[in-house]
Amino acid sequence: MEKIGNMEERLRRTLENVSEVCIIGHDNIDVDSILSGILLSKLLKFLNINAKFMILEPIQKNDTYDIVHHLTDINLDEYVEENEDELRTLFLVDHYETNHKGNVIGCIDHHPTKKENSYVFSYVRNCTATSYLIYELMKLSNYPLTTEEAKLIVLSMMVDTVAFRSSKAIPEEVKVAKSLAHEFSLDYSLLESESLCLTPIEKMSMDEITSNGEKKYNYNGHKVRSAYLQLDGMPEESILNKWLDYIKNKMAHDTFKAEQMVFIIFDVKSNVTYEYQITLNSTKVIVHNGIISRGKDIMPQIEKKYD
């Protein structure tokens, strides 16, 4: 992979002649994807590149919205743009492929897969969060980081790793987050408690529960969905079985035609991850000790099945 020291200059060269760069996160957008998109737009503007972050789907009033709303001054509604435009130049953050219209010129993502992209610019490596990759580019560009932007970086890293409890957390990068919090006098304890992001299932419908944080994958023509919950303890067996039955029923009528659903429950209280591999005909549960990353650990193993 190209050295990080060359990335900032290549990013600048890639985008310098583009009239407008439209930065988008993945569908069913999460905190890292939102904050990384906003941070990248700030970096590109600093580099004199016309860029804007946009969300190409309706905003869901869920835990992602609550965290961003309560801990930052960001109004997510200002970024919503639901109209598709095939003439747009798209730059992806926190994902490497999209179904939205436009010409994808680059991506920054912390979920390496075996599938390579051919974008003009690509910075993809295993990392705590996409926001950390953008922080690296900011440092290379001598970007004048503000207190609020430092908070976005630390918050994004924490949320994406369940307050650094996940296997996704990289110790060296956690040290950087703690250093940033100290340098900018951030309330580290508050960010840590908020970033546990327990899923408020008591306020959610069955459909919302079984599609929380949903992502779609296409592994060599094999379509897979995944969703997850972060809970302070597991639900009663009868409730869990209702969720699994509901998922199977949805799969039978799935327009995406997924042949498998990977439903993940992170039990923060017991520090255990439950992985349910669901098809129309079967349900297999795998129990992992610790909070195991979906992007780093679980889905790469699913991908291997379809090599």
Contacts in CASP RR format, 6 or more apart in sequence:
PFRMAT RR
TARGET T0000
AUTHOR 0000-0000-0000
METHOD contacts of the structure
MODEL  1
MEKIGNMEERLRRTLENVSEVCIIGHDNIDVDSILSGILLSKLLKFLNIN
AKFMILEPIQKNDTYDIVHHLTDINLDEYVEENEDELRTLFLVDHYETNH
KGNVIGCIDHHPTKKENSYVFSYVRNCTATSYLIYELMKLSNYPLTTEEA
KLIVLSMMVDTVAFRSSKAIPEEVKVAKSLAHEFSLDYSLLESESLCLTP
IEKMSMDEITSNGEKKYNYNGHKVRSAYLQLDGMPEESILNKWLDYIKNK
MAHDTFKAEQMVFIIFDVKSNVTYEYQITLNSTKVIVHNGIISRGKDIMP
QIEKKYD
1 125 0 8 1.000
2 10 0 8 1.000
4 136 0 8 1.000
4 140 0 8 1.000
5 140 0 8 1.000
7 123 0 8 1.000
7 136 0 8 1.000
7 137 0 8 1.000
7 140 0 8 1.000
8 137 0 8 1.000
8 140 0 8 1.000
8 141 0 8 1.000
10 121 0 8 1.000
11 47 0 8 1.000
11 121 0 8 1.000
11 123 0 8 1.000
11 137 0 8 1.000
12 47 0 8 1.000
12 49 0 8 1.000
14 105 0 8 1.000
14 106 0 8 1.000
14 120 0 8 1.000
14 121 0 8 1.000
15 21 0 8 1.000
15 44 0 8 1.000
15 47 0 8 1.000
15 49 0 8 1.000
15 51 0 8 1.000
15 91 0 8 1.000
15 105 0 8 1.000
15 121 0 8 1.000
16 49 0 8 1.000
18 49 0 8 1.000
18 50 0 8 1.000
18 89 0 8 1.000
18 105 0 8 1.000
19 50 0 8 1.000
19 89 0 8 1.000
20 50 0 8 1.000
20 51 0 8 1.000
20 52 0 8 1.000
20 88 0 8 1.000
20 89 0 8 1.000
21 44 0 8 1.000
21 49 0 8 1.000
21 50 0 8 1.000
21 51 0 8 1.000
21 52 0 8 1.000
21 89 0 8 1.000
21 91 0 8 1.000
21 105 0 8 1.000
22 51 0 8 1.000
22 52 0 8 1.000
22 54 0 8 1.000
22 88 0 8 1.000
22 89 0 8 1.000
22 90 0 8 1.000
22 91 0 8 1.000
23 37 0 8 1.000
23 40 0 8 1.000
23 41 0 8 1.000
23 44 0 8 1.000
23 51 0 8 1.000
23 52 0 8 1.000
23 53 0 8 1.000
23 54 0 8 1.000
23 90 0 8 1.000
23 91 0 8 1.000
23 92 0 8 1.000
23 93 0 8 1.000
24 53 0 8 1.000
24 54 0 8 1.000
24 55 0 8 1.000
24 56 0 8 1.000
24 90 0 8 1.000
24 91 0 8 1.000
24 92 0 8 1.000
24 93 0 8 1.000
24 98 0 8 1.000
24 100 0 8 1.000
25 33 0 8 1.000
25 34 0 8 1.000
25 36 0 8 1.000
25 37 0 8 1.000
25 55 0 8 1.000
25 92 0 8 1.000
25 93 0 8 1.000
25 94 0 8 1.000
25 95 0 8 1.000
26 33 0 8 1.000
26 92 0 8 1.000
26 94 0 8 1.000
26 95 0 8 1.000
26 98 0 8 1.000
26 215 0 8 1.000
27 56 0 8 1.000
27 57 0 8 1.000
27 99 0 8 1.000
27 215 0 8 1.000
27 216 0 8 1.000
28 57 0 8 1.000
28 60 0 8 1.000
28 211 0 8 1.000
28 213 0 8 1.000
28 214 0 8 1.000
28 215 0 8 1.000
29 55 0 8 1.000
29 57 0 8 1.000
29 64 0 8 1.000
30 64 0 8 1.000
30 94 0 8 1.000
30 159 0 8 1.000
30 160 0 8 1.000
30 213 0 8 1.000
31 64 0 8 1.000
31 67 0 8 1.000
31 68 0 8 1.000
31 155 0 8 1.000
31 156 0 8 1.000
31 159 0 8 1.000
31 160 0 8 1.000
31 197 0 8 1.000
32 94 0 8 1.000
32 129 0 8 1.000
32 130 0 8 1.000
32 131 0 8 1.000
32 156 0 8 1.000
32 157 0 8 1.000
32 159 0 8 1.000
32 160 0 8 1.000
33 93 0 8 1.000
33 94 0 8 1.000
33 95 0 8 1.000
33 130 0 8 1.000
34 55 0 8 1.000
34 64 0 8 1.000
34 68 0 8 1.000
34 74 0 8 1.000
34 76 0 8 1.000
34 79 0 8 1.000
35 68 0 8 1.000
35 72 0 8 1.000
35 131 0 8 1.000
35 152 0 8 1.000
35 153 0 8 1.000
35 155 0 8 1.000
35 156 0 8 1.000
36 93 0 8 1.000
36 94 0 8 1.000
36 108 0 8 1.000
36 129 0 8 1.000
36 130 0 8 1.000
36 131 0 8 1.000
36 133 0 8 1.000
36 134 0 8 1.000
36 156 0 8 1.000
37 53 0 8 1.000
37 93 0 8 1.000
37 94 0 8 1.000
37 134 0 8 1.000
38 53 0 8 1.000
38 74 0 8 1.000
38 79 0 8 1.000
38 152 0 8 1.000
39 131 0 8 1.000
39 134 0 8 1.000
39 135 0 8 1.000
39 138 0 8 1.000
39 149 0 8 1.000
39 152 0 8 1.000
39 153 0 8 1.000
40 51 0 8 1.000
40 53 0 8 1.000
40 91 0 8 1.000
40 93 0 8 1.000
40 108 0 8 1.000
40 134 0 8 1.000
41 51 0 8 1.000
41 52 0 8 1.000
41 53 0 8 1.000
42 143 0 8 1.000
42 149 0 8 1.000
43 134 0 8 1.000
43 137 0 8 1.000
43 138 0 8 1.000
43 141 0 8 1.000
43 143 0 8 1.000
44 50 0 8 1.000
44 51 0 8 1.000
45 51 0 8 1.000
46 141 0 8 1.000
46 143 0 8 1.000
46 144 0 8 1.000
47 141 0 8 1.000
51 91 0 8 1.000
53 79 0 8 1.000
54 79 0 8 1.000
54 80 0 8 1.000
54 81 0 8 1.000
55 76 0 8 1.000
55 79 0 8 1.000
55 80 0 8 1.000
55 81 0 8 1.000
56 81 0 8 1.000
56 82 0 8 1.000
56 84 0 8 1.000
56 100 0 8 1.000
57 80 0 8 1.000
57 82 0 8 1.000
58 80 0 8 1.000
58 82 0 8 1.000
59 65 0 8 1.000
59 76 0 8 1.000
59 77 0 8 1.000
59 80 0 8 1.000
62 200 0 8 1.000
62 204 0 8 1.000
62 208 0 8 1.000
62 212 0 8 1.000
63 197 0 8 1.000
63 198 0 8 1.000
63 199 0 8 1.000
63 200 0 8 1.000
65 76 0 8 1.000
67 155 0 8 1.000
67 159 0 8 1.000
67 194 0 8 1.000
67 195 0 8 1.000
67 197 0 8 1.000
68 74 0 8 1.000
68 76 0 8 1.000
69 76 0 8 1.000
70 194 0 8 1.000
71 151 0 8 1.000
71 155 0 8 1.000
71 190 0 8 1.000
71 191 0 8 1.000
71 194 0 8 1.000
72 148 0 8 1.000
72 151 0 8 1.000
72 152 0 8 1.000
72 155 0 8 1.000
73 148 0 8 1.000
84 100 0 8 1.000
84 101 0 8 1.000
85 101 0 8 1.000
85 102 0 8 1.000
86 101 0 8 1.000
86 102 0 8 1.000
87 102 0 8 1.000
87 103 0 8 1.000
88 101 0 8 1.000
88 102 0 8 1.000
88 103 0 8 1.000
89 102 0 8 1.000
89 103 0 8 1.000
89 105 0 8 1.000
90 98 0 8 1.000
90 100 0 8 1.000
90 102 0 8 1.000
90 103 0 8 1.000
90 104 0 8 1.000
90 105 0 8 1.000
90 106 0 8 1.000
91 104 0 8 1.000
91 105 0 8 1.000
91 106 0 8 1.000
91 107 0 8 1.000
91 108 0 8 1.000
91 121 0 8 1.000
92 98 0 8 1.000
92 104 0 8 1.000
92 106 0 8 1.000
92 107 0 8 1.000
92 108 0 8 1.000
92 109 0 8 1.000
93 107 0 8 1.000
93 108 0 8 1.000
93 109 0 8 1.000
93 130 0 8 1.000
93 134 0 8 1.000
94 108 0 8 1.000
94 109 0 8 1.000
94 110 0 8 1.000
94 111 0 8 1.000
94 130 0 8 1.000
95 107 0 8 1.000
95 109 0 8 1.000
95 111 0 8 1.000
96 107 0 8 1.000
96 109 0 8 1.000
96 111 0 8 1.000
96 113 0 8 1.000
96 115 0 8 1.000
96 117 0 8 1.000
96 122 0 8 1.000
96 124 0 8 1.000
97 104 0 8 1.000
97 115 0 8 1.000
97 117 0 8 1.000
98 104 0 8 1.000
104 119 0 8 1.000
105 119 0 8 1.000
105 120 0 8 1.000
105 121 0 8 1.000
106 117 0 8 1.000
106 119 0 8 1.000
106 120 0 8 1.000
106 121 0 8 1.000
106 122 0 8 1.000
107 117 0 8 1.000
107 119 0 8 1.000
107 121 0 8 1.000
107 122 0 8 1.000
107 123 0 8 1.000
107 124 0 8 1.000
108 122 0 8 1.000
108 123 0 8 1.000
108 124 0 8 1.000
108 130 0 8 1.000
108 133 0 8 1.000
108 134 0 8 1.000
108 137 0 8 1.000
109 123 0 8 1.000
109 124 0 8 1.000
109 130 0 8 1.000
109 133 0 8 1.000
110 124 0 8 1.000
110 125 0 8 1.000
110 126 0 8 1.000
110 127 0 8 1.000
110 128 0 8 1.000
110 129 0 8 1.000
110 130 0 8 1.000
110 132 0 8 1.000
110 133 0 8 1.000
111 124 0 8 1.000
111 295 0 8 1.000
111 296 0 8 1.000
111 299 0 8 1.000
112 124 0 8 1.000
112 125 0 8 1.000
112 126 0 8 1.000
113 300 0 8 1.000
113 303 0 8 1.000
114 303 0 8 1.000
114 307 0 8 1.000
117 124 0 8 1.000
123 133 0 8 1.000
123 137 0 8 1.000
125 133 0 8 1.000
126 170 0 8 1.000
126 296 0 8 1.000
127 133 0 8 1.000
127 170 0 8 1.000
127 173 0 8 1.000
128 157 0 8 1.000
128 160 0 8 1.000
128 161 0 8 1.000
128 168 0 8 1.000
128 169 0 8 1.000
128 170 0 8 1.000
128 173 0 8 1.000
128 174 0 8 1.000
128 177 0 8 1.000
129 156 0 8 1.000
129 157 0 8 1.000
129 159 0 8 1.000
129 160 0 8 1.000
129 161 0 8 1.000
130 156 0 8 1.000
131 152 0 8 1.000
131 153 0 8 1.000
131 156 0 8 1.000
131 157 0 8 1.000
131 160 0 8 1.000
132 153 0 8 1.000
132 157 0 8 1.000
132 173 0 8 1.000
132 176 0 8 1.000
134 153 0 8 1.000
135 153 0 8 1.000
135 176 0 8 1.000
138 145 0 8 1.000
147 184 0 8 1.000
147 185 0 8 1.000
147 186 0 8 1.000
150 180 0 8 1.000
150 181 0 8 1.000
150 183 0 8 1.000
150 184 0 8 1.000
150 186 0 8 1.000
151 184 0 8 1.000
151 186 0 8 1.000
151 191 0 8 1.000
153 177 0 8 1.000
153 180 0 8 1.000
154 177 0 8 1.000
154 180 0 8 1.000
154 181 0 8 1.000
154 186 0 8 1.000
154 188 0 8 1.000
154 191 0 8 1.000
155 191 0 8 1.000
155 194 0 8 1.000
155 195 0 8 1.000
157 164 0 8 1.000
157 173 0 8 1.000
157 174 0 8 1.000
157 177 0 8 1.000
158 164 0 8 1.000
158 177 0 8 1.000
158 191 0 8 1.000
158 192 0 8 1.000
158 195 0 8 1.000
159 195 0 8 1.000
159 197 0 8 1.000
160 166 0 8 1.000
160 168 0 8 1.000
161 168 0 8 1.000
161 169 0 8 1.000
161 293 0 8 1.000
162 195 0 8 1.000
162 196 0 8 1.000
162 197 0 8 1.000
162 230 0 8 1.000
162 266 0 8 1.000
162 268 0 8 1.000
162 291 0 8 1.000
163 192 0 8 1.000
163 193 0 8 1.000
163 195 0 8 1.000
163 196 0 8 1.000
164 174 0 8 1.000
164 177 0 8 1.000
164 192 0 8 1.000
165 268 0 8 1.000
165 271 0 8 1.000
165 290 0 8 1.000
165 291 0 8 1.000
166 291 0 8 1.000
166 292 0 8 1.000
166 293 0 8 1.000
167 290 0 8 1.000
167 291 0 8 1.000
167 292 0 8 1.000
167 293 0 8 1.000
167 296 0 8 1.000
167 297 0 8 1.000
168 293 0 8 1.000
168 295 0 8 1.000
168 296 0 8 1.000
168 297 0 8 1.000
178 188 0 8 1.000
180 186 0 8 1.000
181 188 0 8 1.000
181 191 0 8 1.000
182 188 0 8 1.000
196 230 0 8 1.000
196 268 0 8 1.000
197 230 0 8 1.000
198 230 0 8 1.000
198 231 0 8 1.000
198 232 0 8 1.000
198 268 0 8 1.000
199 209 0 8 1.000
199 212 0 8 1.000
199 229 0 8 1.000
199 230 0 8 1.000
199 231 0 8 1.000
201 209 0 8 1.000
201 229 0 8 1.000
201 231 0 8 1.000
201 235 0 8 1.000
204 212 0 8 1.000
206 242 0 8 1.000
206 243 0 8 1.000
206 246 0 8 1.000
207 246 0 8 1.000
207 250 0 8 1.000
209 229 0 8 1.000
209 243 0 8 1.000
210 227 0 8 1.000
210 243 0 8 1.000
210 246 0 8 1.000
210 247 0 8 1.000
210 250 0 8 1.000
210 263 0 8 1.000
211 227 0 8 1.000
212 227 0 8 1.000
212 228 0 8 1.000
212 229 0 8 1.000
213 227 0 8 1.000
213 228 0 8 1.000
214 225 0 8 1.000
214 226 0 8 1.000
214 227 0 8 1.000
215 225 0 8 1.000
215 226 0 8 1.000
215 227 0 8 1.000
216 223 0 8 1.000
216 224 0 8 1.000
216 225 0 8 1.000
216 256 0 8 1.000
216 258 0 8 1.000
217 223 0 8 1.000
217 224 0 8 1.000
217 225 0 8 1.000
217 226 0 8 1.000
217 299 0 8 1.000
217 302 0 8 1.000
217 303 0 8 1.000
218 224 0 8 1.000
219 302 0 8 1.000
219 303 0 8 1.000
219 305 0 8 1.000
219 306 0 8 1.000
220 306 0 8 1.000
220 307 0 8 1.000
221 306 0 8 1.000
222 259 0 8 1.000
222 260 0 8 1.000
222 306 0 8 1.000
223 256 0 8 1.000
223 257 0 8 1.000
223 258 0 8 1.000
223 259 0 8 1.000
224 258 0 8 1.000
224 259 0 8 1.000
224 260 0 8 1.000
224 261 0 8 1.000
224 262 0 8 1.000
224 299 0 8 1.000
224 302 0 8 1.000
225 254 0 8 1.000
225 256 0 8 1.000
225 258 0 8 1.000
225 260 0 8 1.000
225 261 0 8 1.000
225 262 0 8 1.000
226 261 0 8 1.000
226 262 0 8 1.000
226 263 0 8 1.000
226 264 0 8 1.000
226 294 0 8 1.000
226 298 0 8 1.000
226 299 0 8 1.000
226 302 0 8 1.000
227 261 0 8 1.000
227 262 0 8 1.000
227 263 0 8 1.000
227 264 0 8 1.000
228 263 0 8 1.000
228 264 0 8 1.000
228 265 0 8 1.000
228 266 0 8 1.000
228 294 0 8 1.000
229 264 0 8 1.000
229 265 0 8 1.000
229 266 0 8 1.000
230 266 0 8 1.000
230 268 0 8 1.000
231 265 0 8 1.000
231 266 0 8 1.000
231 267 0 8 1.000
231 268 0 8 1.000
231 269 0 8 1.000
232 267 0 8 1.000
232 268 0 8 1.000
232 269 0 8 1.000
233 267 0 8 1.000
233 268 0 8 1.000
233 269 0 8 1.000
233 270 0 8 1.000
234 240 0 8 1.000
234 265 0 8 1.000
234 267 0 8 1.000
234 270 0 8 1.000
234 274 0 8 1.000
235 243 0 8 1.000
243 263 0 8 1.000
244 263 0 8 1.000
244 276 0 8 1.000
244 278 0 8 1.000
244 283 0 8 1.000
247 261 0 8 1.000
247 263 0 8 1.000
247 278 0 8 1.000
248 278 0 8 1.000
248 280 0 8 1.000
248 283 0 8 1.000
250 261 0 8 1.000
251 258 0 8 1.000
251 261 0 8 1.000
251 278 0 8 1.000
251 279 0 8 1.000
251 280 0 8 1.000
252 280 0 8 1.000
259 279 0 8 1.000
260 277 0 8 1.000
260 278 0 8 1.000
260 279 0 8 1.000
260 302 0 8 1.000
261 276 0 8 1.000
261 277 0 8 1.000
261 278 0 8 1.000
261 279 0 8 1.000
262 275 0 8 1.000
262 276 0 8 1.000
262 277 0 8 1.000
262 278 0 8 1.000
262 294 0 8 1.000
262 298 0 8 1.000
262 299 0 8 1.000
262 302 0 8 1.000
263 275 0 8 1.000
263 276 0 8 1.000
263 278 0 8 1.000
264 273 0 8 1.000
264 274 0 8 1.000
264 275 0 8 1.000
264 276 0 8 1.000
264 294 0 8 1.000
264 298 0 8 1.000
265 273 0 8 1.000
265 274 0 8 1.000
265 276 0 8 1.000
266 273 0 8 1.000
266 291 0 8 1.000
267 273 0 8 1.000
267 274 0 8 1.000
268 291 0 8 1.000
271 289 0 8 1.000
271 290 0 8 1.000
271 291 0 8 1.000
272 287 0 8 1.000
272 288 0 8 1.000
272 289 0 8 1.000
272 290 0 8 1.000
273 287 0 8 1.000
273 288 0 8 1.000
273 289 0 8 1.000
273 290 0 8 1.000
273 291 0 8 1.000
273 292 0 8 1.000
273 298 0 8 1.000
274 285 0 8 1.000
274 286 0 8 1.000
274 287 0 8 1.000
274 288 0 8 1.000
275 285 0 8 1.000
275 286 0 8 1.000
275 287 0 8 1.000
275 288 0 8 1.000
275 292 0 8 1.000
275 298 0 8 1.000
276 283 0 8 1.000
276 284 0 8 1.000
276 285 0 8 1.000
277 283 0 8 1.000
277 284 0 8 1.000
277 285 0 8 1.000
277 286 0 8 1.000
277 302 0 8 1.000
278 284 0 8 1.000
288 297 0 8 1.000
292 298 0 8 1.000
END
